[in-house]
């Protein structure tokens, strides 16, 4: 398994995910999403794995960009905006090769073992 955890330092769900993998002695790489973001290839892989940009956006966040995206029909424009501003992503984003999850999803991670 090659687990990558993309998250924010102050995100409670990111800390829970790291603890979940640590308790099971599963090695992972932690990446600060706000500081480093994702590469284009990683972003595209996660998009395909989770089923589109609408699954990645943190719709509960209070930000003017989120309000604007609620009314956008063009998914490519949404992808570009989120790629340029990773703070809009729901965290944590967990990658295992071509598989990925968004948010705290231990029931899915169990199947990866």
N, CA, C and O of each residue as an XYZ file, in Angstrom:
452
protein
N       0.837     -1.181      0.000
C       0.000      0.000      0.000
C       0.883      1.244      0.000
O       1.900      1.307      0.690
N       0.472      2.218     -0.782
C       1.176      3.489     -0.861
C       0.178      4.597     -0.541
O      -0.403      5.198     -1.445
N      -0.016      4.861      0.737
C      -1.040      5.800      1.197
C      -0.474      7.220      1.242
O       0.605      7.459      1.785
N      -1.224      8.151      0.663
C      -0.917      9.572      0.767
C      -2.122     10.253      1.400
O      -3.260     10.043      0.980
N      -1.859     11.075      2.420
C      -2.922     11.831      3.080
C      -2.698     13.306      2.788
O      -1.742     13.906      3.278
N      -3.582     13.886      1.990
C      -3.553     15.318      1.703
C      -4.537     15.969      2.667
O      -5.727     15.654      2.657
N      -4.038     16.871      3.493
C      -4.930     17.503      4.449
C      -4.366     18.810      4.973
O      -3.269     19.231      4.606
N      -5.137     19.432      5.831
C      -4.730     20.683      6.461
C      -4.300     20.392      7.898
O      -4.838     19.493      8.545
N      -3.340     21.148      8.384
C      -2.828     20.926      9.740
C      -3.902     21.089     10.802
O      -3.871     20.391     11.815
N      -4.844     21.988     10.599
C      -5.863     22.262     11.607
C      -7.160     21.486     11.386
O      -8.146     21.725     12.083
N      -7.172     20.576     10.441
C      -8.381     19.823     10.110
C      -8.526     18.617     11.049
O      -7.640     17.767     11.131
N      -9.652     18.564     11.747
C      -9.913     17.485     12.689
C     -10.007     16.129     11.983
O      -9.478     15.138     12.487
N     -10.672     16.071     10.824
C     -10.810     14.805     10.097
C      -9.462     14.303      9.577
O      -9.236     13.094      9.518
N      -8.571     15.213      9.201
C      -7.236     14.807      8.763
C      -6.482     14.154      9.906
O      -5.828     13.130      9.710
N      -6.562     14.727     11.092
C      -5.901     14.147     12.266
C      -6.489     12.772     12.598
O      -5.758     11.852     12.966
N      -7.821     12.637     12.466
C      -8.467     11.339     12.717
C      -7.985     10.303     11.714
O      -7.731      9.156     12.083
N      -7.856     10.693     10.443
C      -7.394      9.757      9.414
C      -5.955      9.321      9.684
O      -5.634      8.137      9.575
N      -5.100     10.260     10.031
C      -3.714      9.905     10.346
C      -3.654      8.952     11.528
O      -2.883      7.992     11.520
N      -4.464      9.214     12.538
C      -4.512      8.335     13.711
C      -5.009      6.943     13.323
O      -4.493      5.944     13.824
N      -6.014      6.864     12.431
C      -6.567      5.582     11.995
C      -5.471      4.730     11.350
O      -5.339      3.548     11.664
N      -4.691      5.324     10.454
C      -3.621      4.562      9.793
C      -2.489      4.232     10.759
O      -1.906      3.150     10.688
N      -2.179      5.154     11.653
C      -1.105      4.933     12.625
C      -1.454      3.791     13.563
O      -0.593      2.966     13.871
N      -2.705      3.723     14.026
C      -3.130      2.654     14.933
C      -3.030      1.280     14.282
O      -2.832      0.283     14.976
N      -3.162      1.216     12.980
C      -3.084     -0.054     12.252
C      -1.691     -0.316     11.695
O      -1.475     -1.268     10.945
N      -0.755      0.543     12.073
C       0.644      0.437     11.634
C       0.773      0.407     10.115
O       1.577     -0.342      9.559
N      -0.027      1.230      9.461
C       0.038      1.369      8.007
C       0.819      2.642      7.710
O       0.443      3.729      8.147
N       1.898      2.496      6.969
C       2.722      3.654      6.649
C       1.985      4.560      5.675
O       1.276      4.094      4.783
N       2.163      5.853      5.864
C       1.523      6.832      4.988
C       2.425      8.045      4.846
O       3.320      8.283      5.657
N       2.166      8.796      3.805
C       2.865     10.053      3.574
C       1.856     11.171      3.791
O       0.803     11.197      3.154
N       2.179     12.095      4.689
C       1.284     13.201      4.988
C       1.734     14.436      4.204
O       2.905     14.812      4.252
N       0.811     15.057      3.489
C       1.120     16.218      2.659
C       0.187     17.356      3.051
O      -1.034     17.202      3.057
N       0.783     18.503      3.377
C       0.004     19.689      3.724
C      -0.598     20.252      2.440
O       0.105     20.821      1.605
N      -1.892     20.086      2.300
C      -2.598     20.477      1.077
C      -2.541     21.979      0.843
O      -2.392     22.421     -0.296
N      -2.656     22.764      1.899
C      -2.661     24.212      1.766
C      -1.286     24.721      1.325
O      -1.182     25.642      0.515
N      -0.249     24.113      1.864
C       1.111     24.565      1.570
C       1.629     24.061      0.231
O       2.206     24.830     -0.538
N       1.430     22.774     -0.057
C       2.019     22.165     -1.238
C       1.020     21.860     -2.355
O       1.411     21.769     -3.519
N      -0.236     21.704     -2.027
C      -1.231     21.365     -3.039
C      -1.021     19.973     -3.604
O      -0.354     19.136     -2.996
N      -1.596     19.736     -4.773
C      -1.432     18.461     -5.482
C      -0.840     18.752     -6.851
O      -1.032     19.834     -7.405
N      -0.123     17.781     -7.388
C       0.345     17.929     -8.761
C      -0.846     17.715     -9.695
O      -1.889     17.215     -9.275
N      -0.686     18.090    -10.940
C      -1.768     17.923    -11.912
C      -2.190     16.476    -12.071
O      -3.380     16.177    -12.164
N      -1.212     15.572    -12.103
C      -1.517     14.148    -12.244
C      -2.255     13.592    -11.042
O      -3.192     12.808    -11.192
N      -1.837     13.994     -9.853
C      -2.518     13.545     -8.637
C      -3.951     14.058     -8.613
O      -4.878     13.318     -8.283
N      -4.124     15.316     -8.963
C      -5.451     15.922     -8.960
C      -6.382     15.201     -9.936
O      -7.525     14.898     -9.594
N      -5.897     14.925    -11.148
C      -6.712     14.205    -12.147
C      -7.048     12.794    -11.690
O      -8.165     12.319    -11.895
N      -6.078     12.122    -11.068
C      -6.312     10.768    -10.575
C      -7.381     10.756     -9.483
O      -8.256      9.891     -9.475
N      -7.306     11.716     -8.566
C      -8.301     11.805     -7.491
C      -9.677     12.133     -8.063
O     -10.682     11.570     -7.628
N      -9.725     13.047     -9.041
C     -11.004     13.400     -9.683
C     -11.686     12.168    -10.264
O     -12.882     11.962    -10.062
N     -10.928     11.354    -10.982
C     -11.495     10.137    -11.593
C     -11.945      9.146    -10.516
O     -12.989      8.507    -10.653
N     -11.155      9.022     -9.447
C     -11.452      8.028     -8.421
C     -12.692      8.381     -7.597
O     -13.443      7.488     -7.205
N     -12.915      9.669     -7.332
C     -14.038     10.045     -6.469
C     -15.304     10.380     -7.245
O     -16.375     10.511     -6.652
N     -15.197     10.520     -8.547
C     -16.405     10.724     -9.344
C     -16.703     12.165     -9.724
O     -17.859     12.506     -9.976
N     -15.694     13.009     -9.770
C     -15.914     14.365    -10.265
C     -15.613     15.450     -9.252
O     -15.414     15.191     -8.065
N     -15.585     16.661     -9.752
C     -15.177     17.814     -8.949
C     -16.163     18.120     -7.833
O     -15.757     18.596     -6.773
N     -17.441     17.862     -8.044
C     -18.436     18.190     -7.020
C     -18.234     17.362     -5.746
O     -18.652     17.785     -4.667
N     -17.601     16.193     -5.857
C     -17.309     15.372     -4.679
C     -16.126     15.921     -3.892
O     -16.004     15.664     -2.694
N     -15.254     16.675     -4.556
C     -14.042     17.190     -3.917
C     -14.228     18.523     -3.208
O     -13.480     18.844     -2.285
N     -15.202     19.289     -3.625
C     -15.380     20.633     -3.079
C     -16.027     20.563     -1.703
O     -16.966     19.800     -1.477
N     -15.506     21.373     -0.789
C     -16.077     21.468      0.562
C     -17.214     22.481      0.524
O     -16.997     23.671      0.752
N     -18.420     22.015      0.237
C     -19.581     22.887      0.064
C     -20.002     23.571      1.358
O     -20.728     24.564      1.315
N     -19.563     23.066      2.507
C     -19.930     23.666      3.791
C     -19.054     24.857      4.157
O     -19.382     25.612      5.072
N     -17.947     25.027      3.451
C     -17.021     26.111      3.763
C     -17.633     27.461      3.413
O     -18.303     27.607      2.391
N     -17.398     28.431      4.264
C     -17.893     29.786      4.034
C     -16.827     30.566      3.268
O     -15.928     31.149      3.875
N     -16.923     30.579      1.957
C     -15.975     31.300      1.117
C     -16.713     31.820     -0.119
O     -17.587     31.133     -0.648
N     -16.373     33.013     -0.580
C     -17.052     33.559     -1.766
C     -16.853     32.694     -3.011
O     -17.725     32.645     -3.879
N     -15.703     32.010     -3.100
C     -15.453     31.139     -4.260
C     -16.441     29.972     -4.290
O     -16.898     29.560     -5.356
N     -16.765     29.444     -3.106
C     -17.722     28.334     -3.021
C     -19.100     28.813     -3.461
O     -19.794     28.123     -4.208
N     -19.491     29.991     -2.999
C     -20.796     30.538     -3.393
C     -20.880     30.717     -4.904
O     -21.918     30.445     -5.507
N     -19.799     31.169     -5.510
C     -19.758     31.350     -6.966
C     -19.871     30.010     -7.687
O     -20.574     29.902     -8.691
N     -19.182     28.988     -7.178
C     -19.184     27.682     -7.847
C     -20.531     26.980     -7.760
O     -20.814     26.099     -8.572
N     -21.363     27.345     -6.801
C     -22.695     26.744     -6.710
C     -23.511     27.006     -7.979
O     -24.384     26.216     -8.340
N     -23.220     28.108     -8.641
C     -23.997     28.507     -9.813
C     -23.268     28.274    -11.127
O     -23.773     28.641    -12.188
N     -22.086     27.667    -11.070
C     -21.324     27.389    -12.287
C     -21.744     26.039    -12.860
O     -21.883     25.060    -12.127
N     -21.942     25.998    -14.166
C     -22.274     24.742    -14.834
C     -21.039     24.056    -15.410
O     -21.028     22.838    -15.588
N     -20.010     24.831    -15.699
C     -18.808     24.321    -16.349
C     -17.905     23.622    -15.328
O     -17.283     24.279    -14.494
N     -17.835     22.287    -15.396
C     -17.037     21.549    -14.422
C     -15.544     21.802    -14.624
O     -14.772     21.750    -13.667
N     -15.136     22.075    -15.863
C     -13.713     22.345    -16.121
C     -13.275     23.638    -15.419
O     -12.170     23.711    -14.882
N     -14.136     24.644    -15.426
C     -13.827     25.900    -14.738
C     -13.752     25.684    -13.232
O     -12.911     26.281    -12.559
N     -14.630     24.829    -12.697
C     -14.585     24.495    -11.273
C     -13.269     23.793    -10.937
O     -12.624     24.107     -9.937
N     -12.881     22.834    -11.789
C     -11.637     22.098    -11.561
C     -10.443     23.045    -11.523
O      -9.584     22.928    -10.649
N     -10.388     23.983    -12.468
C      -9.279     24.934    -12.512
C      -9.241     25.795    -11.255
O      -8.171     26.039    -10.699
N     -10.396     26.249    -10.813
C     -10.474     27.112     -9.627
C     -10.033     26.347     -8.372
O      -9.301     26.885     -7.541
N     -10.475     25.106     -8.240
C     -10.115     24.303     -7.069
C      -8.643     23.906     -7.116
O      -7.976     23.889     -6.082
N      -8.130     23.587     -8.299
C      -6.718     23.228     -8.423
C      -5.827     24.403     -8.020
O      -4.798     24.218     -7.370
N      -6.231     25.613     -8.411
C      -5.452     26.810     -8.069
C      -5.601     27.218     -6.610
O      -4.730     27.901     -6.071
N      -6.693     26.808     -5.960
C      -6.936     27.176     -4.566
C      -7.310     25.920     -3.770
O      -8.495     25.656     -3.566
N      -6.313     25.140     -3.314
C      -6.604     23.877     -2.623
C      -7.355     24.023     -1.304
O      -7.818     23.023     -0.755
N      -7.489     25.246     -0.780
C      -8.251     25.450      0.458
C      -9.731     25.123      0.260
O     -10.460     24.929      1.232
N     -10.172     25.062     -0.995
C     -11.577     24.780     -1.285
C     -11.899     23.287     -1.256
O     -13.067     22.902     -1.313
N     -10.867     22.445     -1.169
C     -11.073     20.998     -1.153
C     -11.555     20.524      0.207
O     -11.179     21.066      1.246
N     -12.393     19.504      0.175
C     -12.797     18.833      1.407
C     -11.624     17.949      1.834
O     -11.039     17.249      1.008
N     -11.290     17.982      3.097
C     -10.142     17.204      3.555
C     -10.576     16.153      4.567
O     -11.614     16.320      5.208
N      -9.826     15.092      4.728
C      -8.612     14.750      4.010
C      -8.911     14.056      2.685
O      -9.960     13.436      2.509
N      -7.969     14.176      1.766
C      -8.009     13.415      0.523
C      -6.983     12.304      0.701
O      -5.795     12.575      0.878
N      -7.437     11.059      0.655
C      -6.564      9.904      0.875
C      -6.413      9.162     -0.446
O      -7.401      8.773     -1.070
N      -5.156      8.970     -0.867
C      -4.878      8.236     -2.099
C      -4.171      6.929     -1.784
O      -3.311      6.855     -0.906
N      -4.560      5.902     -2.526
C      -3.881      4.613     -2.491
C      -3.778      4.155     -3.935
O      -4.652      3.441     -4.427
N      -2.718      4.560     -4.613
C      -2.586      4.260     -6.039
C      -3.662      4.981     -6.829
O      -3.743      6.209     -6.793
N      -4.492      4.226     -7.544
C      -5.561      4.829     -8.340
C      -6.854      4.999     -7.546
O      -7.815      5.584     -8.045
N      -6.881      4.494     -6.320
C      -8.058      4.646     -5.464
C      -7.914      5.918     -4.636
O      -6.800      6.334     -4.317
N      -9.046      6.536     -4.289
C      -9.009      7.738     -3.465
C     -10.331      7.912     -2.739
O     -11.380      7.455     -3.193
N     -10.252      8.585     -1.602
C     -11.449      8.956     -0.853
C     -11.325     10.419     -0.442
O     -10.228     10.974     -0.384
N     -12.462     11.024     -0.162
C     -12.500     12.399      0.320
C     -13.262     12.378      1.639
O     -14.371     11.848      1.716
N     -12.659     12.959      2.680
C     -13.277     12.946      3.992
C     -12.830     11.727      4.789
O     -11.960     10.972      4.354
N     -13.419     11.547      5.936
C     -13.077     10.448      6.830
C     -13.903      9.228      6.457
O     -15.108      9.202      6.706
N     -13.271      8.209      5.859
C     -13.982      7.030      5.326
C     -13.308      5.721      5.738
O     -12.814      5.006      4.866
N     -13.268      5.377      7.022
C     -12.572      4.154      7.437
C     -13.164      2.876      6.858
O     -12.450      1.888      6.680
N     -14.472      2.885      6.559
C     -15.085      1.670      5.997
C     -14.523      1.360      4.607
O     -14.471      0.194      4.215
N     -14.113      2.352      3.877
C     -13.488      2.130      2.560
C     -12.022      1.752      2.731
O     -11.519      0.884      2.017
N     -11.334      2.394      3.669
C      -9.919      2.091      3.879
C      -9.702      0.664      4.332
O      -8.668      0.066      4.037
N     -10.685      0.104      5.059
C     -10.602     -1.295      5.500
C     -10.461     -2.230      4.301
O      -9.758     -3.237      4.389
N     -11.113     -1.918      3.190
C     -11.083     -2.782      2.016
C      -9.753     -2.705      1.286
O      -9.454     -3.571      0.463
N      -8.946     -1.685      1.569
C      -7.653     -1.524      0.900
C      -6.584     -2.460      1.438
O      -5.555     -2.660      0.794
N      -6.818     -3.041      2.622
C      -5.766     -3.844      3.254
C      -5.634     -5.196      2.625
O      -4.793     -5.992      3.042
